[in-house]
Amino acid sequence: MADDSQQNSNPSDTPKRKKPDRFEAARLVKLEQIEELGHDPWGQRFDDHISIEEARGKCPEETGELGEKVRIAGRLMTRRKAGKLRFFDIKDWSGRIQLLVSRGDLSEEQWKLVGALDLGDLVGIDGFMKRTDSGEISIFVEDLTVLCKSLAQPPEKFHGAKDIELLLRQRYIDLIYNEGVLERMLKRTEIISTVRDTLRAHKFVEAETPVLHAIAGGAAARPFTTHHNALDIDLYLRIALELHLKRLMVGGVERVFEIGRVFRNEGIDATHNPEFTMIEIYQAYGNYESMMDLTEEIICNCVKSVSDSMVLPWDDKEIDFTAPWKREKYGDLFKEHAGIEMTDQAGVLELAKSLGLETEGVHHDVLVNGIFEEKVEDSLVGPVFVIDYPASICPLTKRKQDNPDIAERFELFIHGMELANAYTELNDPRLQEDLFLTQLDGMSEEDSMAKMDNDFVQALKVGMPPAGGLGIGIDRLIMILTDARSIRDVIYFPLLRPEV
């Protein structure tokens, strides 16, 4: 038997630190200089500093006038020399400001510390606000504290950080060096906070429901599958929040919402990421019209949280979010853009074939919806609520009392992008059970909703109040409100293929 004590005894098997390139080597020399000056290159607690935005507000209006003493912290972004003066631009998450460092204002030790700094270093600054002769708001540095030495070379000055693949893998580079990226992500936080504030004002309560589901339900999508070893069962990452939130309504939580990550084992494009954030909202004793009013209020409040105007730029166009928004019937839009009634069996089949849609064994209403996606959605500038969908493609939705072929459902579209989906919720347990059993024609066995959720049907038998339900894609909402072209631009860490 081999002696375990001899394993890994070969020095060549011992992991070795990667040899630094010439840029890192030069920064390591600077790090040693900082240590020799008696400073910790990795920094310590730095209390009582204010944001750069706040500091800028303290600057005197008159040039040359000495203002308040301030303390800030941030990352060095640019530098230049002018005799015994050094100029830096420093950035934190609120903005930028110029630092002016004069040899005559610092001790010998502090001046040497200035010489050991590199772009990308994090520093703390104590100094006085002053507007230069050119009118530039500046901090005249009195004392400097090293908070973290950066060993990595920043992106090339004139070419910048432009490699999209690199930026998505090293999002921190994108946030630091590309203008507007950090601001967009901070707007994301503000938008989500506004959604919560709007709902709380209407007495909605926030819930947390399971991410691992025994049955993938609540939407038509392909789930990710995992396995629980202790119970020896397959589980699914949730594709929707719906069915558990409805269980809470049965239990008496009359107004409930959840903002959470959901997972769909599907493609990646400008508006789809396999892991994304959505909000689902349920209101007892409401319907899909209640949800339209709520959707308008939520999104209009979000617009106000990031803009002084209700008109926002979108690519080379504009979006006017001023309420009320248009409400257009699905059937009317289908006829307008497809040129036929959606009830025309032969016409729908012929048009579907001409568009290259799969027709063999596919339900008529599924074909209708495929045509709608091809012929109608891109023309929907919006904001516009598309209402009253074919009932057979809405298995969790209440039918209209005067027309059971139509479901009380809407989708919100803005420039061809679906942003929200809402129903008058189905609360008839017998009809729900029938729909679970029949499902949609043409649905793959590996798709969701192919299994019966008996517990949910049992919950409905206990009695769920009539209700309106709403789902909003948070990432897409942020795309629209921040003029982003891709969902990857508004997610901190989008899914990427592993590096080879």
Residue pairs with C-beta under 8 A, 6 or more apart in sequence:
8 14
20 28
20 151
23 152
23 153
24 151
24 152
24 153
27 118
27 149
27 150
27 151
27 152
27 153
28 151
30 116
30 117
30 118
30 149
31 41
31 116
31 149
31 151
33 112
33 115
33 116
34 41
34 113
34 116
34 146
34 149
35 41
37 109
37 112
37 113
37 116
38 109
39 113
39 145
39 146
40 146
41 146
41 148
41 149
42 148
42 149
43 122
43 124
43 145
43 146
43 147
43 148
44 147
46 73
46 124
46 145
46 147
48 71
49 71
49 72
49 73
49 124
50 70
50 71
50 72
51 72
51 92
51 93
51 94
51 95
52 72
52 74
52 90
52 91
52 92
52 94
52 95
52 96
52 97
53 94
53 95
54 94
55 70
55 72
55 97
55 129
55 139
56 95
56 97
56 137
58 67
58 68
58 70
58 129
59 67
59 129
59 130
59 131
59 137
59 138
60 66
60 67
60 129
60 130
60 131
61 131
62 131
63 131
63 132
63 133
63 135
64 130
64 131
64 133
65 130
65 131
66 128
66 129
66 130
66 140
67 128
67 129
67 130
68 128
68 129
69 126
69 127
69 128
69 129
69 142
70 126
70 127
70 128
70 129
70 139
71 124
71 125
71 126
72 90
72 92
72 97
72 124
72 125
72 139
73 92
73 122
73 123
73 124
73 125
73 147
74 90
74 91
74 92
74 122
74 123
74 125
75 90
75 91
75 92
75 120
75 121
75 122
75 150
75 176
76 88
76 89
76 90
76 117
76 118
76 119
76 120
76 121
76 122
76 123
77 88
77 89
77 90
77 91
77 96
77 119
78 88
78 89
78 119
79 86
79 87
79 88
79 89
79 117
79 119
80 86
80 87
81 87
84 102
84 103
84 104
85 100
85 101
85 102
85 103
86 99
86 100
86 101
86 114
87 98
87 99
87 100
87 101
88 98
88 99
88 101
88 117
89 96
89 97
89 98
89 99
90 96
90 97
90 98
90 99
90 123
90 125
91 176
93 182
93 186
97 137
97 138
97 139
98 132
98 136
98 137
98 138
98 139
99 125
99 127
99 138
99 139
99 141
100 130
100 132
100 138
100 139
100 140
100 141
101 114
101 141
101 144
102 140
102 141
103 111
105 140
105 141
105 142
106 114
106 141
106 142
106 144
110 143
110 144
113 144
113 146
114 144
117 123
117 146
118 149
118 150
119 150
119 154
120 150
120 152
120 153
120 154
120 176
121 146
121 148
121 149
121 150
122 146
122 147
122 148
122 150
123 144
123 145
123 146
123 147
124 144
124 145
124 146
124 147
125 139
125 141
125 143
125 144
125 145
126 141
126 142
126 143
126 144
126 145
127 139
127 140
127 141
127 142
127 143
128 139
128 140
128 142
129 137
129 138
129 139
129 140
130 138
130 139
130 140
131 137
131 138
132 138
154 176
154 177
155 161
155 162
155 173
155 177
160 177
160 178
161 167
161 173
161 174
161 177
161 178
165 496
166 173
167 173
167 174
167 178
168 174
168 488
168 494
168 496
169 496
169 499
171 492
171 493
174 181
175 181
175 182
175 185
176 182
181 489
184 478
184 482
184 484
184 489
184 490
185 490
185 492
187 306
187 478
187 481
187 482
188 478
188 482
188 490
190 305
190 306
191 302
191 305
191 306
191 474
191 477
191 478
191 481
192 259
192 474
193 305
194 298
194 301
194 302
194 304
194 305
195 259
195 279
195 298
195 301
195 302
195 472
195 474
196 206
196 259
197 301
198 297
198 298
198 301
199 206
199 255
199 257
199 281
199 298
202 255
202 294
203 255
204 255
204 256
204 257
204 281
204 283
205 253
205 255
205 256
205 257
206 256
206 257
206 258
206 259
207 245
207 248
207 253
207 256
207 257
207 258
208 258
208 260
209 238
209 241
209 244
209 245
209 248
209 258
209 260
210 238
210 244
211 237
211 238
211 260
211 261
212 226
212 228
212 235
212 236
212 237
212 238
213 223
213 235
213 236
213 237
213 238
214 233
214 235
214 236
215 236
215 451
215 452
215 453
216 223
216 236
216 238
216 239
216 448
216 449
216 451
217 239
217 240
217 242
217 243
217 448
217 449
217 451
217 453
217 456
218 238
218 239
218 240
218 241
218 242
218 243
218 396
218 448
219 239
219 240
219 242
219 264
219 448
219 449
220 440
220 443
220 447
220 448
220 449
221 239
221 240
221 264
221 265
221 266
221 447
221 448
222 239
222 264
222 265
222 266
222 444
222 446
222 447
222 448
223 236
223 237
223 238
223 239
223 263
223 264
223 265
223 448
224 236
224 237
224 263
224 264
224 265
224 274
225 234
225 235
225 236
226 234
226 235
226 236
226 237
227 233
227 234
227 235
228 234
228 235
236 448
237 262
237 263
238 260
238 262
238 263
239 262
239 263
239 264
239 448
240 262
240 278
240 280
240 471
241 258
241 260
241 262
241 278
241 280
241 471
242 280
242 396
242 469
242 471
243 453
243 456
245 256
245 257
245 258
245 280
245 282
245 469
246 282
246 425
246 456
246 459
246 464
246 467
246 469
247 456
247 459
248 256
248 282
249 256
249 282
249 284
249 464
249 465
249 467
250 459
250 460
250 462
250 463
250 464
254 283
254 284
254 285
254 465
255 282
255 283
255 284
256 281
256 282
257 279
257 280
257 281
257 282
258 279
258 280
259 277
259 278
259 279
259 474
260 277
260 278
260 279
261 275
261 276
261 277
262 275
262 276
262 277
262 278
263 274
263 275
264 274
264 276
265 274
266 272
266 274
268 274
268 495
270 485
270 486
270 487
271 417
271 476
271 479
271 487
272 487
273 475
273 487
273 488
273 491
273 494
273 495
274 495
275 495
276 473
276 474
276 475
276 487
276 491
277 473
277 474
277 475
278 471
278 472
278 473
278 474
279 471
279 472
279 474
280 469
280 470
280 471
281 291
281 294
281 469
281 470
281 471
281 472
282 425
282 467
282 468
282 469
282 470
283 290
283 291
283 294
283 467
283 468
283 469
284 465
284 466
284 467
285 465
285 466
285 467
286 466
286 467
286 468
287 398
287 408
287 424
287 466
287 467
287 468
288 387
288 408
288 409
288 410
288 422
288 423
288 424
288 468
289 468
290 468
291 410
291 422
291 423
291 468
291 469
291 470
292 327
292 385
292 387
292 410
292 422
294 468
294 470
295 385
295 412
295 420
295 422
295 470
295 472
296 323
296 324
296 325
297 323
298 472
299 321
299 383
299 419
299 472
299 477
300 310
300 321
300 323
302 477
302 481
303 310
303 312
303 321
303 481
304 310
306 481
306 482
307 481
310 320
310 321
310 322
311 318
311 319
311 320
311 321
311 322
312 318
312 319
312 321
312 480
312 481
312 483
313 319
313 483
314 414
314 415
314 480
314 483
315 415
315 483
315 485
317 415
319 382
319 383
319 414
319 415
319 480
321 383
325 382
325 383
325 384
325 385
325 412
326 382
326 383
326 384
326 385
327 384
327 385
327 387
327 410
328 384
328 385
328 386
328 387
329 386
329 387
329 388
330 342
330 372
330 386
330 387
330 388
330 389
330 390
331 341
331 342
331 388
331 406
333 372
333 376
333 380
333 386
334 340
334 341
334 342
334 368
334 371
334 372
334 375
334 376
335 341
335 342
336 376
337 375
337 376
337 379
338 351
338 371
338 372
338 375
338 376
340 347
340 348
340 351
341 347
342 348
342 368
342 390
345 364
348 364
348 367
348 368
348 371
349 359
349 364
349 367
351 371
352 359
352 367
352 370
352 371
353 359
355 370
355 371
355 374
355 375
357 367
357 370
357 371
357 374
358 442
359 367
361 441
361 442
362 441
362 442
363 392
363 440
363 441
363 442
365 390
365 391
365 392
365 393
366 392
366 393
366 440
366 441
366 442
368 390
369 389
369 390
369 393
377 413
377 416
377 418
378 416
379 416
380 386
380 413
380 414
380 415
380 416
381 414
381 415
381 416
382 412
382 413
382 414
382 415
383 412
383 413
383 414
383 419
384 412
384 413
384 414
385 410
385 411
385 412
386 410
386 411
386 412
386 413
387 409
387 410
388 400
388 406
388 407
388 408
388 409
388 410
389 397
389 406
389 407
389 409
389 410
389 411
390 405
390 406
390 407
391 397
391 399
391 404
391 405
391 406
391 407
392 405
392 440
393 407
393 440
394 407
394 409
394 423
395 426
395 432
395 435
395 436
395 439
395 440
395 449
396 423
396 425
396 426
396 432
396 435
397 407
397 408
397 409
397 423
397 424
397 425
397 426
398 407
398 408
398 423
398 424
398 425
398 426
398 427
398 428
398 466
399 405
399 406
399 407
399 408
400 406
400 407
400 408
407 423
408 423
408 424
409 421
409 422
409 423
409 424
410 420
410 421
410 422
411 418
411 420
411 421
411 422
412 418
412 419
412 420
412 421
412 422
413 419
414 480
415 480
417 476
417 479
417 480
418 473
418 476
419 472
419 473
419 476
419 477
419 480
420 470
420 471
420 472
420 473
421 470
421 471
422 468
422 469
422 470
422 471
423 468
423 469
424 466
424 467
424 468
425 464
425 466
425 467
425 468
425 469
426 432
426 435
427 460
427 463
427 464
427 465
427 466
427 467
428 460
429 457
429 458
429 460
429 461
432 456
432 457
432 460
433 452
433 457
436 449
436 452
436 453
436 457
437 452
439 449
439 450
440 449
443 449
443 450
444 450
475 487
475 490
475 491
476 487
478 484
478 490
479 485
479 486
479 487
479 489
479 490
482 489
482 490
484 490
487 494
488 494
